[in-house]
Amino acid sequence: MPVEAGNIRRTGNSMQRLSGKVAIVTGAGRGIGRAHALALAAEGAKVVVNDYGGELDGQGGSMSPAETVVSEIASSGGEAVANFDDVVSPDGGQSIVDTALEAFGRIDVLVNNAGNYRPKMIFNMPFDDWDAVVKVHLYGHFNCIRAVSGIFREQRSGRIINTASEAWLGEAAVSNYGAAKAGIVGLTRVVARDLGKYGVTCNCICPRASTRMTEGLAFDQSAEREGLSDVLSKLEPEDVSPLVAYLATEGAKDINGQVFLASGGLIALFSEPRPIKTIAKDGRWTVDEISRLVPQTLAAELENPAPAKEG
Ligand SMILES: NC(=O)c1ccc[n+]([C@@H]2O[C@H](COP(=O)([O-])OP(=O)(O)OC[C@H]3O[C@@H](n4cnc5c(N)ncnc54)[C@H](O)[C@@H]3O)[C@@H](O)[C@H]2O)c1
């Protein structure tokens, strides 16, 4: 249900690339989602600012984060409406899309960004924490994509921008979060193929920015991660959003199924996962053959990301 619409005063930005478009941003009451909502509005989009306003671990709820962002957009001359639904349920996803249709009559862009965070080592991971994190990230993405996909297919246009994390590549103490984020990469790649022929794109970003979520990061002690906390504290959510705004534009119509890293002034494209070494024979391998050959071939230069420690 729409609760507050901003005024329609415009700032006169002649380069508004999303003029006439309607965008949903989930989890837009704070952090990176808030920056996306402001950036999309600055490009002329009318924005549904979704946020149920909970704590970092997903507890509680408040209308004020989403309402505050709606007011910020309105005071810079944009149009926005707040929505307080929880992305975890299919009804929540549908209701967010309905809010866009009721308030603005159409929907062009979906930015899935809402997220929670409950890090713990795998042997201590409570089942509830696994469930709560996978539900918000992976189910949350699916629920909103499912709700817009028929509309996008019918109108033969649409932009979906998902939010993964470098945790999808493997990171200690975030089995729930890393698994959900890897799932989001997979979801992105499949949806890109389901909807691409209808003129719809689906891409994914892995952001880095200083937010309340990074304050709770479970840094492992490996050398490559050392100092990341310091680096993150200098990265602003606003650094991430220009890429998202670009992916929402007509100009990005042929970028589909891709995963980007966005961190301060750095934007990177991830490689396509593909086999890099092969062994093959006619028929089935024996365990003997594999034991002999794999160490000399496929596993010859492999590094163990977490080698065993004494004690
Ligand atoms: N900050 C980083 O460096 C970083 C790194 C990698 C990935 N990410 C991802 O970026 C996204 C935004 O993270 P952030 O750092 O801005 O965190 P944040 O906690 O500042 O913001 C997340 C927002 O999502 C909202 N939210 C949570 N669950 C929701 C639900 N079920 N329904 C609706 N809204 C919900 C919260 O209320 C909050 O306002 C997340 O998906 C996160 O995993 C962030």
The ligand as an SDF file (V2000), in Angstrom:
LIG
                    3D

 44 48  0  0  0  0  0  0  0  0999 V2000
   28.0770   -3.1890    3.0330 N   0  0  0  0  0  0  0  0  0  0  0  0
   28.8430   -4.0080    2.3390 C   0  0  0  0  0  0  0  0  0  0  0  0
   30.0910   -3.8500    2.2460 O   0  0  0  0  0  0  0  0  0  0  0  0
   28.2390   -5.1600    1.6190 C   0  0  0  0  0  0  0  0  0  0  0  0
   29.1040   -6.1240    1.0640 C   0  0  0  0  0  0  0  0  0  0  0  0
   28.5610   -7.1630    0.3280 C   0  0  0  0  0  0  0  0  0  0  0  0
   27.1710   -7.2400    0.1510 C   0  0  0  0  0  0  0  0  0  0  0  0
   26.3610   -6.3070    0.7280 N   0  0  0  0  0  0  0  0  0  0  0  0
   24.9240   -6.4480    0.5060 C   0  0  0  0  0  0  0  0  0  0  0  0
   24.3580   -5.1800    0.2140 O   0  0  0  0  0  0  0  0  0  0  0  0
   22.9850   -5.1460    0.6540 C   0  0  0  0  0  0  0  0  0  0  0  0
   22.7660   -3.9280    1.5240 C   0  0  0  0  0  0  0  0  0  0  0  0
   23.5730   -4.0470    2.6860 O   0  0  0  0  0  0  0  0  0  0  0  0
   23.9510   -2.7950    3.6190 P   0  0  0  0  0  0  0  0  0  0  0  0
   25.3850   -2.9370    3.9270 O   0  0  0  0  0  0  0  0  0  0  0  0
   23.4260   -1.5340    3.0510 O   0  0  0  0  0  0  0  0  0  0  0  0
   23.1460   -3.2050    4.9450 O   0  0  0  0  0  0  0  0  0  0  0  0
   22.1420   -2.3770    5.9040 P   0  0  0  0  0  0  0  0  0  0  0  0
   21.8730   -3.2430    7.0510 O   0  0  0  0  0  0  0  0  0  0  0  0
   22.6820   -1.0080    6.1250 O   0  0  0  0  0  0  0  0  0  0  0  0
   20.8260   -2.2250    5.0060 O   0  0  0  0  0  0  0  0  0  0  0  0
   19.9950   -3.3190    4.7010 C   0  0  0  0  0  0  0  0  0  0  0  0
   18.5500   -2.8530    4.7310 C   0  0  0  0  0  0  0  0  0  0  0  0
   17.7310   -3.9690    4.3590 O   0  0  0  0  0  0  0  0  0  0  0  0
   16.5650   -3.9260    5.1740 C   0  0  0  0  0  0  0  0  0  0  0  0
   15.9960   -5.2800    5.2610 N   0  0  0  0  0  0  0  0  0  0  0  0
   16.5500   -6.3580    5.8630 C   0  0  0  0  0  0  0  0  0  0  0  0
   15.7360   -7.4110    5.7690 N   0  0  0  0  0  0  0  0  0  0  0  0
   14.6460   -7.0040    5.0800 C   0  0  0  0  0  0  0  0  0  0  0  0
   13.4560   -7.6520    4.6730 C   0  0  0  0  0  0  0  0  0  0  0  0
   13.2310   -8.9410    4.9880 N   0  0  0  0  0  0  0  0  0  0  0  0
   12.5270   -6.9570    3.9660 N   0  0  0  0  0  0  0  0  0  0  0  0
   12.7460   -5.6380    3.6720 C   0  0  0  0  0  0  0  0  0  0  0  0
   13.8490   -4.9660    4.0610 N   0  0  0  0  0  0  0  0  0  0  0  0
   14.7910   -5.6420    4.7560 C   0  0  0  0  0  0  0  0  0  0  0  0
   17.0570   -3.4400    6.5280 C   0  0  0  0  0  0  0  0  0  0  0  0
   16.0020   -2.9020    7.3400 O   0  0  0  0  0  0  0  0  0  0  0  0
   18.1010   -2.4080    6.1320 C   0  0  0  0  0  0  0  0  0  0  0  0
   17.5710   -1.0980    6.1010 O   0  0  0  0  0  0  0  0  0  0  0  0
   22.7620   -6.4770    1.3690 C   0  0  0  0  0  0  0  0  0  0  0  0
   22.1580   -7.3950    0.4880 O   0  0  0  0  0  0  0  0  0  0  0  0
   24.1600   -6.9410    1.7180 C   0  0  0  0  0  0  0  0  0  0  0  0
   24.2510   -8.3250    1.8760 O   0  0  0  0  0  0  0  0  0  0  0  0
   26.8560   -5.2800    1.4630 C   0  0  0  0  0  0  0  0  0  0  0  0
  1  2  1  0
  2  3  2  0
  2  4  1  0
  4  5  1  0
  4 44  2  0
  5  6  2  0
  6  7  1  0
  7  8  2  0
  8  9  1  0
  8 44  1  0
  9 10  1  0
  9 42  1  0
 10 11  1  0
 11 12  1  0
 11 40  1  0
 12 13  1  0
 13 14  1  0
 14 15  2  0
 14 16  1  0
 14 17  1  0
 17 18  1  0
 18 19  2  0
 18 20  1  0
 18 21  1  0
 21 22  1  0
 22 23  1  0
 23 24  1  0
 23 38  1  0
 24 25  1  0
 25 26  1  0
 25 36  1  0
 26 27  1  0
 26 35  1  0
 27 28  2  0
 28 29  1  0
 29 30  1  0
 29 35  2  0
 30 31  1  0
 30 32  2  0
 32 33  1  0
 33 34  2  0
 34 35  1  0
 36 37  1  0
 36 38  1  0
 38 39  1  0
 40 41  1  0
 40 42  1  0
 42 43  1  0
M  CHG  2   8   1  16  -1
M  END
$$$$
